[in-house]
Amino acid sequence: MYYEVQAGEVGCDVRVSDILWIHTRHSVYEFFVIDPVKAYGVVKGGVLGTAAKEGFLCLPLSLAIGSRAELLIESSKGAARYLTTSPITSVRHFRDG
């Protein structure tokens, strides 16, 4: 069962199998962490819809309110593409416990 982590800044204590809900001005993205050191995981939501894609969370590593997240996502043809979100409005951090 997952519980919400109450932390000052997301990015400081992200662990394997944590889930980050990244709320932006226009969408919500769910990022399931596979490798916190490389910021690698599975992302879905927003322009990706319900199809989960593997990818890297590139910028910003702190996920600050007002900034835009940049992700490097696998495409359906095997190549990679960058995705830049609209400005972040909130981030929720969940952990398996």
N, CA, C and O atoms as CSV, one atom per row, in Angstrom:
chain,resi,resn,atom,element,x,y,z
A,1,MET,N,N,0.841,-1.172,0.000
A,1,MET,CA,C,0.000,0.000,0.000
A,1,MET,C,C,0.897,1.250,0.000
A,1,MET,O,O,1.887,1.312,0.729
A,2,TYR,N,N,0.548,2.205,-0.798
A,2,TYR,CA,C,1.325,3.440,-0.912
A,2,TYR,C,C,0.803,4.505,0.050
A,2,TYR,O,O,-0.396,4.588,0.317
A,3,TYR,N,N,1.717,5.310,0.559
A,3,TYR,CA,C,1.353,6.452,1.398
A,3,TYR,C,C,2.053,7.688,0.842
A,3,TYR,O,O,3.072,7.584,0.159
A,4,GLU,N,N,1.498,8.847,1.140
A,4,GLU,CA,C,2.079,10.088,0.623
A,4,GLU,C,C,3.235,10.531,1.512
A,4,GLU,O,O,3.111,10.594,2.735
A,5,VAL,N,N,4.359,10.834,0.874
A,5,VAL,CA,C,5.552,11.302,1.568
A,5,VAL,C,C,5.419,12.802,1.787
A,5,VAL,O,O,5.137,13.549,0.850
A,6,GLN,N,N,5.616,13.233,2.998
A,6,GLN,CA,C,5.563,14.659,3.318
A,6,GLN,C,C,6.994,15.169,3.371
A,6,GLN,O,O,7.669,15.044,4.392
A,7,ALA,N,N,7.448,15.741,2.272
A,7,ALA,CA,C,8.826,16.234,2.208
A,7,ALA,C,C,8.832,17.659,1.694
A,7,ALA,O,O,7.904,18.090,1.011
A,8,GLY,N,N,9.880,18.381,2.026
A,8,GLY,CA,C,9.997,19.772,1.605
A,8,GLY,C,C,10.198,19.925,0.113
A,8,GLY,O,O,9.586,20.794,-0.508
A,9,GLU,N,N,11.047,19.094,-0.472
A,9,GLU,CA,C,11.346,19.214,-1.892
A,9,GLU,C,C,11.472,17.832,-2.502
A,9,GLU,O,O,12.272,17.016,-2.045
A,10,VAL,N,N,10.684,17.569,-3.531
A,10,VAL,CA,C,10.771,16.281,-4.218
A,10,VAL,C,C,12.102,16.237,-4.947
A,10,VAL,O,O,12.515,17.226,-5.553
A,11,GLY,N,N,12.757,15.123,-4.894
A,11,GLY,CA,C,14.046,14.965,-5.551
A,11,GLY,C,C,15.138,14.656,-4.549
A,11,GLY,O,O,16.180,14.115,-4.918
A,12,CYS,N,N,14.917,14.990,-3.292
A,12,CYS,CA,C,15.920,14.758,-2.256
A,12,CYS,C,C,15.950,13.307,-1.806
A,12,CYS,O,O,17.026,12.764,-1.558
A,13,ASP,N,N,14.801,12.676,-1.699
A,13,ASP,CA,C,14.714,11.329,-1.135
A,13,ASP,C,C,13.811,10.450,-1.982
A,13,ASP,O,O,12.891,9.824,-1.455
A,14,VAL,N,N,14.053,10.393,-3.270
A,14,VAL,CA,C,13.255,9.549,-4.155
A,14,VAL,C,C,13.903,8.172,-4.202
A,14,VAL,O,O,15.116,8.050,-4.368
A,15,ARG,N,N,13.076,7.132,-4.053
A,15,ARG,CA,C,13.564,5.753,-4.000
A,15,ARG,C,C,12.933,4.902,-5.094
A,15,ARG,O,O,11.959,5.306,-5.729
A,16,VAL,N,N,13.503,3.721,-5.304
A,16,VAL,CA,C,12.945,2.751,-6.247
A,16,VAL,C,C,11.500,2.467,-5.857
A,16,VAL,O,O,11.198,2.306,-4.674
A,17,SER,N,N,10.628,2.407,-6.815
A,17,SER,CA,C,9.177,2.187,-6.728
A,17,SER,C,C,8.366,3.313,-6.133
A,17,SER,O,O,7.173,3.142,-5.881
A,18,ASP,N,N,8.981,4.467,-5.899
A,18,ASP,CA,C,8.193,5.651,-5.541
A,18,ASP,C,C,7.386,6.091,-6.757
A,18,ASP,O,O,7.744,5.797,-7.897
A,19,ILE,N,N,6.305,6.790,-6.496
A,19,ILE,CA,C,5.474,7.338,-7.569
A,19,ILE,C,C,5.390,8.841,-7.370
A,19,ILE,O,O,5.117,9.320,-6.269
A,20,LEU,N,N,5.628,9.581,-8.451
A,20,LEU,CA,C,5.501,11.038,-8.431
A,20,LEU,C,C,4.327,11.423,-9.314
A,20,LEU,O,O,4.282,11.061,-10.490
A,21,TRP,N,N,3.384,12.152,-8.752
A,21,TRP,CA,C,2.302,12.731,-9.548
A,21,TRP,C,C,2.694,14.160,-9.815
A,21,TRP,O,O,2.766,14.974,-8.895
A,22,ILE,N,N,2.947,14.468,-11.067
A,22,ILE,CA,C,3.376,15.804,-11.461
A,22,ILE,C,C,2.181,16.512,-12.087
A,22,ILE,O,O,1.790,16.210,-13.214
A,23,HIS,N,N,1.610,17.450,-11.351
A,23,HIS,CA,C,0.459,18.220,-11.833
A,23,HIS,C,C,0.994,19.458,-12.548
A,23,HIS,O,O,1.793,20.213,-11.994
A,24,THR,N,N,0.543,19.654,-13.781
A,24,THR,CA,C,0.940,20.844,-14.535
A,24,THR,C,C,-0.301,21.682,-14.804
A,24,THR,O,O,-1.410,21.304,-14.424
A,25,ARG,N,N,-0.113,22.802,-15.450
A,25,ARG,CA,C,-1.246,23.679,-15.741
A,25,ARG,C,C,-2.317,22.960,-16.557
A,25,ARG,O,O,-3.505,23.236,-16.393
A,26,HIS,N,N,-1.907,22.030,-17.444
A,26,HIS,CA,C,-2.869,21.399,-18.342
A,26,HIS,C,C,-3.045,19.898,-18.156
A,26,HIS,O,O,-3.972,19.320,-18.723
A,27,SER,N,N,-2.174,19.244,-17.370
A,27,SER,CA,C,-2.200,17.782,-17.305
A,27,SER,C,C,-1.705,17.266,-15.963
A,27,SER,O,O,-1.247,18.018,-15.103
A,28,VAL,N,N,-1.819,15.943,-15.823
A,28,VAL,CA,C,-1.216,15.240,-14.692
A,28,VAL,C,C,-0.405,14.083,-15.270
A,28,VAL,O,O,-0.901,13.322,-16.101
A,29,TYR,N,N,0.846,13.956,-14.825
A,29,TYR,CA,C,1.723,12.871,-15.239
A,29,TYR,C,C,2.028,12.007,-14.022
A,29,TYR,O,O,2.207,12.524,-12.919
A,30,GLU,N,N,2.088,10.709,-14.217
A,30,GLU,CA,C,2.472,9.785,-13.155
A,30,GLU,C,C,3.812,9.174,-13.541
A,30,GLU,O,O,3.945,8.573,-14.607
A,31,PHE,N,N,4.810,9.333,-12.662
A,31,PHE,CA,C,6.161,8.825,-12.920
A,31,PHE,C,C,6.486,7.778,-11.869
A,31,PHE,O,O,6.606,8.100,-10.687
A,32,PHE,N,N,6.629,6.508,-12.298
A,32,PHE,CA,C,6.984,5.401,-11.413
A,32,PHE,C,C,8.492,5.220,-11.490
A,32,PHE,O,O,9.028,4.939,-12.562
A,33,VAL,N,N,9.179,5.377,-10.372
A,33,VAL,CA,C,10.646,5.385,-10.342
A,33,VAL,C,C,11.211,3.965,-10.390
A,33,VAL,O,O,10.883,3.120,-9.558
A,34,ILE,N,N,12.066,3.725,-11.384
A,34,ILE,CA,C,12.791,2.460,-11.500
A,34,ILE,C,C,14.221,2.636,-10.989
A,34,ILE,O,O,14.730,1.790,-10.253
A,35,ASP,N,N,14.866,3.737,-11.381
A,35,ASP,CA,C,16.238,4.035,-10.957
A,35,ASP,C,C,16.316,5.504,-10.544
A,35,ASP,O,O,16.382,6.378,-11.408
A,36,PRO,N,N,16.310,5.791,-9.238
A,36,PRO,CA,C,16.311,7.190,-8.790
A,36,PRO,C,C,17.611,7.938,-9.106
A,36,PRO,O,O,17.593,9.158,-9.269
A,37,VAL,N,N,18.731,7.228,-9.195
A,37,VAL,CA,C,20.010,7.875,-9.491
A,37,VAL,C,C,20.012,8.418,-10.914
A,37,VAL,O,O,20.499,9.521,-11.163
A,38,LYS,N,N,19.472,7.647,-11.838
A,38,LYS,CA,C,19.409,8.066,-13.246
A,38,LYS,C,C,18.126,8.815,-13.579
A,38,LYS,O,O,17.955,9.270,-14.710
A,39,ALA,N,N,17.217,8.951,-12.608
A,39,ALA,CA,C,15.902,9.569,-12.814
A,39,ALA,C,C,15.155,8.860,-13.941
A,39,ALA,O,O,14.548,9.493,-14.804
A,40,TYR,N,N,15.215,7.525,-13.907
A,40,TYR,CA,C,14.625,6.669,-14.930
A,40,TYR,C,C,13.379,5.990,-14.372
A,40,TYR,O,O,13.358,5.559,-13.219
A,41,GLY,N,N,12.350,5.900,-15.197
A,41,GLY,CA,C,11.141,5.242,-14.750
A,41,GLY,C,C,10.131,5.062,-15.858
A,41,GLY,O,O,10.462,5.115,-17.043
A,42,VAL,N,N,8.898,4.848,-15.452
A,42,VAL,CA,C,7.778,4.671,-16.377
A,42,VAL,C,C,6.834,5.841,-16.164
A,42,VAL,O,O,6.453,6.148,-15.034
A,43,VAL,N,N,6.457,6.491,-17.260
A,43,VAL,CA,C,5.602,7.674,-17.171
A,43,VAL,C,C,4.347,7.471,-18.014
A,43,VAL,O,O,4.382,6.849,-19.076
A,44,LYS,N,N,3.249,8.007,-17.518
A,44,LYS,CA,C,1.999,8.020,-18.285
A,44,LYS,C,C,1.227,9.265,-17.889
A,44,LYS,O,O,1.557,9.932,-16.908
A,45,GLY,N,N,0.202,9.566,-18.659
A,45,GLY,CA,C,-0.610,10.749,-18.395
A,45,GLY,C,C,-0.271,11.880,-19.344
A,45,GLY,O,O,0.594,11.744,-20.210
A,46,GLY,N,N,-0.960,12.996,-19.172
A,46,GLY,CA,C,-0.728,14.150,-20.045
A,46,GLY,C,C,-0.914,13.787,-21.501
A,46,GLY,O,O,-1.859,13.077,-21.846
A,47,VAL,N,N,-0.029,14.261,-22.362
A,47,VAL,CA,C,-0.131,13.989,-23.798
A,47,VAL,C,C,0.132,12.521,-24.136
A,47,VAL,O,O,-0.168,12.081,-25.245
A,48,LEU,N,N,0.692,11.757,-23.187
A,48,LEU,CA,C,0.951,10.332,-23.416
A,48,LEU,C,C,-0.298,9.487,-23.218
A,48,LEU,O,O,-0.363,8.353,-23.692
A,49,GLY,N,N,-1.279,10.025,-22.528
A,49,GLY,CA,C,-2.497,9.273,-22.255
A,49,GLY,C,C,-2.243,8.154,-21.253
A,49,GLY,O,O,-1.420,8.300,-20.350
A,50,THR,N,N,-2.941,7.048,-21.409
A,50,THR,CA,C,-2.829,5.954,-20.449
A,50,THR,C,C,-1.734,4.951,-20.812
A,50,THR,O,O,-1.453,4.032,-20.043
A,51,ALA,N,N,-1.122,5.126,-21.975
A,51,ALA,CA,C,-0.052,4.221,-22.394
A,51,ALA,C,C,1.228,4.547,-21.637
A,51,ALA,O,O,1.767,5.647,-21.763
A,52,ALA,N,N,1.711,3.591,-20.850
A,52,ALA,CA,C,2.936,3.798,-20.071
A,52,ALA,C,C,4.153,3.707,-20.980
A,52,ALA,O,O,4.256,2.806,-21.812
A,53,LYS,N,N,5.074,4.651,-20.811
A,53,LYS,CA,C,6.312,4.699,-21.597
A,53,LYS,C,C,7.498,4.798,-20.653
A,53,LYS,O,O,7.422,5.460,-19.618
A,54,GLU,N,N,8.592,4.140,-21.009
A,54,GLU,CA,C,9.813,4.277,-20.231
A,54,GLU,C,C,10.480,5.587,-20.594
A,54,GLU,O,O,10.426,6.023,-21.744
A,55,GLY,N,N,11.112,6.218,-19.605
A,55,GLY,CA,C,11.763,7.481,-19.903
A,55,GLY,C,C,12.587,8.006,-18.742
A,55,GLY,O,O,12.588,7.451,-17.643
A,56,PHE,N,N,13.286,9.093,-19.026
A,56,PHE,CA,C,14.129,9.770,-18.049
A,56,PHE,C,C,13.545,11.138,-17.730
A,56,PHE,O,O,13.103,11.855,-18.628
A,57,LEU,N,N,13.544,11.489,-16.477
A,57,LEU,CA,C,13.161,12.826,-16.054
A,57,LEU,C,C,14.435,13.659,-16.125
A,57,LEU,O,O,15.336,13.484,-15.303
A,58,CYS,N,N,14.520,14.561,-17.097
A,58,CYS,CA,C,15.758,15.302,-17.348
A,58,CYS,C,C,15.856,16.563,-16.505
A,58,CYS,O,O,16.816,16.734,-15.754
A,59,LEU,N,N,14.886,17.434,-16.619
A,59,LEU,CA,C,14.923,18.722,-15.917
A,59,LEU,C,C,13.531,19.081,-15.454
A,59,LEU,O,O,12.574,18.644,-16.094
A,60,PRO,N,N,13.347,19.822,-14.422
A,60,PRO,CA,C,14.331,20.098,-13.384
A,60,PRO,C,C,14.345,18.954,-12.397
A,60,PRO,O,O,13.305,18.334,-12.172
A,61,LEU,N,N,15.457,18.657,-11.815
A,61,LEU,CA,C,15.536,17.543,-10.873
A,61,LEU,C,C,14.769,17.827,-9.590
A,61,LEU,O,O,14.381,16.890,-8.891
A,62,SER,N,N,14.540,19.091,-9.266
A,62,SER,CA,C,13.808,19.421,-8.044
A,62,SER,C,C,12.297,19.486,-8.251
A,62,SER,O,O,11.548,19.493,-7.274
A,63,LEU,N,N,11.836,19.534,-9.494
A,63,LEU,CA,C,10.407,19.640,-9.810
A,63,LEU,C,C,9.758,20.818,-9.091
A,63,LEU,O,O,8.715,20.670,-8.455
A,64,ALA,N,N,10.369,21.961,-9.196
A,64,ALA,CA,C,9.892,23.169,-8.521
A,64,ALA,C,C,8.593,23.677,-9.148
A,64,ALA,O,O,8.393,23.585,-10.359
A,65,ILE,N,N,7.720,24.211,-8.304
A,65,ILE,CA,C,6.467,24.804,-8.766
A,65,ILE,C,C,6.801,25.954,-9.730
A,65,ILE,O,O,7.674,26.774,-9.447
A,66,GLY,N,N,6.102,26.004,-10.858
A,66,GLY,CA,C,6.322,27.045,-11.854
A,66,GLY,C,C,7.313,26.659,-12.933
A,66,GLY,O,O,7.332,27.276,-13.998
A,67,SER,N,N,8.145,25.639,-12.680
A,67,SER,CA,C,9.097,25.197,-13.711
A,67,SER,C,C,8.406,24.188,-14.627
A,67,SER,O,O,7.292,23.744,-14.348
A,68,ARG,N,N,9.063,23.838,-15.697
A,68,ARG,CA,C,8.533,22.849,-16.637
A,68,ARG,C,C,9.394,21.602,-16.564
A,68,ARG,O,O,10.621,21.691,-16.618
A,69,ALA,N,N,8.769,20.444,-16.442
A,69,ALA,CA,C,9.521,19.191,-16.436
A,69,ALA,C,C,9.879,18.832,-17.874
A,69,ALA,O,O,9.084,19.040,-18.791
A,70,GLU,N,N,11.065,18.299,-18.060
A,70,GLU,CA,C,11.498,17.830,-19.370
A,70,GLU,C,C,11.804,16.349,-19.250
A,70,GLU,O,O,12.591,15.933,-18.400
A,71,LEU,N,N,11.172,15.554,-20.112
A,71,LEU,CA,C,11.352,14.107,-20.078
A,71,LEU,C,C,11.858,13.614,-21.422
A,71,LEU,O,O,11.477,14.139,-22.469
A,72,LEU,N,N,12.714,12.608,-21.389
A,72,LEU,CA,C,13.160,11.921,-22.594
A,72,LEU,C,C,12.414,10.594,-22.607
A,72,LEU,O,O,12.657,9.734,-21.761
A,73,ILE,N,N,11.502,10.425,-23.573
A,73,ILE,CA,C,10.561,9.307,-23.600
A,73,ILE,C,C,10.818,8.433,-24.820
A,73,ILE,O,O,11.138,8.933,-25.898
A,74,GLU,N,N,10.674,7.114,-24.638
A,74,GLU,CA,C,10.758,6.218,-25.789
A,74,GLU,C,C,9.550,6.454,-26.690
A,74,GLU,O,O,8.445,6.680,-26.196
A,75,SER,N,N,9.744,6.404,-27.989
A,75,SER,CA,C,8.614,6.562,-28.909
A,75,SER,C,C,8.154,5.183,-29.360
A,75,SER,O,O,8.812,4.180,-29.083
A,76,SER,N,N,7.037,5.136,-30.044
A,76,SER,CA,C,6.481,3.866,-30.499
A,76,SER,C,C,7.370,3.199,-31.549
A,76,SER,O,O,7.263,1.992,-31.769
A,77,LYS,N,N,8.244,3.968,-32.199
A,77,LYS,CA,C,9.122,3.411,-33.241
A,77,LYS,C,C,10.520,3.106,-32.711
A,77,LYS,O,O,11.434,2.841,-33.492
A,78,GLY,N,N,10.692,3.142,-31.393
A,78,GLY,CA,C,11.972,2.793,-30.799
A,78,GLY,C,C,12.923,3.953,-30.597
A,78,GLY,O,O,13.903,3.823,-29.864
A,79,ALA,N,N,12.662,5.070,-31.222
A,79,ALA,CA,C,13.511,6.251,-31.044
A,79,ALA,C,C,13.079,6.982,-29.773
A,79,ALA,O,O,12.063,6.642,-29.166
A,80,ALA,N,N,13.851,7.976,-29.382
A,80,ALA,CA,C,13.507,8.756,-28.195
A,80,ALA,C,C,13.021,10.139,-28.624
A,80,ALA,O,O,13.397,10.643,-29.682
A,81,ARG,N,N,12.189,10.735,-27.793
A,81,ARG,CA,C,11.732,12.105,-28.060
A,81,ARG,C,C,11.642,12.859,-26.745
A,81,ARG,O,O,11.398,12.274,-25.690
A,82,TYR,N,N,11.845,14.169,-26.827
A,82,TYR,CA,C,11.721,15.017,-25.644
A,82,TYR,C,C,10.289,15.472,-25.475
A,82,TYR,O,O,9.583,15.729,-26.451
A,83,LEU,N,N,9.870,15.568,-24.233
A,83,LEU,CA,C,8.552,16.072,-23.892
A,83,LEU,C,C,8.754,17.136,-22.825
A,83,LEU,O,O,9.365,16.876,-21.789
A,84,THR,N,N,8.246,18.322,-23.076
A,84,THR,CA,C,8.308,19.399,-22.094
A,84,THR,C,C,6.892,19.691,-21.639
A,84,THR,O,O,6.005,19.922,-22.461
A,85,THR,N,N,6.678,19.681,-20.334
A,85,THR,CA,C,5.340,19.889,-19.781
A,85,THR,C,C,5.002,21.379,-19.726
A,85,THR,O,O,5.870,22.235,-19.899
A,86,SER,N,N,3.744,21.664,-19.485
A,86,SER,CA,C,3.359,23.022,-19.126
A,86,SER,C,C,3.866,23.258,-17.694
A,86,SER,O,O,4.309,22.309,-17.048
A,87,PRO,N,N,3.813,24.487,-17.188
A,87,PRO,CA,C,4.363,24.762,-15.843
A,87,PRO,C,C,3.771,23.865,-14.752
A,87,PRO,O,O,2.568,23.607,-14.729
A,88,ILE,N,N,4.632,23.402,-13.857
A,88,ILE,CA,C,4.238,22.539,-12.748
A,88,ILE,C,C,3.461,23.356,-11.721
A,88,ILE,O,O,3.886,24.437,-11.315
A,89,THR,N,N,2.306,22.813,-11.307
A,89,THR,CA,C,1.491,23.473,-10.290
A,89,THR,C,C,1.611,22.793,-8.924
A,89,THR,O,O,1.476,23.447,-7.890
A,90,SER,N,N,1.864,21.483,-8.920
A,90,SER,CA,C,2.084,20.759,-7.666
A,90,SER,C,C,2.687,19.396,-7.980
A,90,SER,O,O,2.587,18.894,-9.100
A,91,VAL,N,N,3.311,18.815,-6.967
A,91,VAL,CA,C,3.883,17.471,-7.087
A,91,VAL,C,C,3.498,16.694,-5.835
A,91,VAL,O,O,3.640,17.185,-4.715
A,92,ARG,N,N,3.014,15.482,-6.039
A,92,ARG,CA,C,2.698,14.597,-4.903
A,92,ARG,C,C,3.628,13.394,-4.999
A,92,ARG,O,O,3.848,12.860,-6.085
A,93,HIS,N,N,4.167,12.975,-3.874
A,93,HIS,CA,C,5.186,11.929,-3.800
A,93,HIS,C,C,4.636,10.788,-2.961
A,93,HIS,O,O,4.264,10.987,-1.805
A,94,PHE,N,N,4.582,9.581,-3.544
A,94,PHE,CA,C,4.035,8.418,-2.857
A,94,PHE,C,C,5.089,7.319,-2.745
A,94,PHE,O,O,5.934,7.160,-3.627
A,95,ARG,N,N,5.026,6.564,-1.648
A,95,ARG,CA,C,5.996,5.497,-1.383
A,95,ARG,C,C,5.265,4.247,-0.906
A,95,ARG,O,O,4.278,4.323,-0.174
A,96,ASP,N,N,5.773,3.099,-1.338
A,96,ASP,CA,C,5.222,1.815,-0.901
A,96,ASP,C,C,5.646,1.569,0.536
A,96,ASP,O,O,6.830,1.670,0.857
A,97,GLY,N,N,4.722,1.256,1.380
A,97,GLY,CA,C,5.087,1.083,2.772
A,97,GLY,C,C,4.319,0.034,3.412
A,97,GLY,O,O,4.511,-0.236,4.598
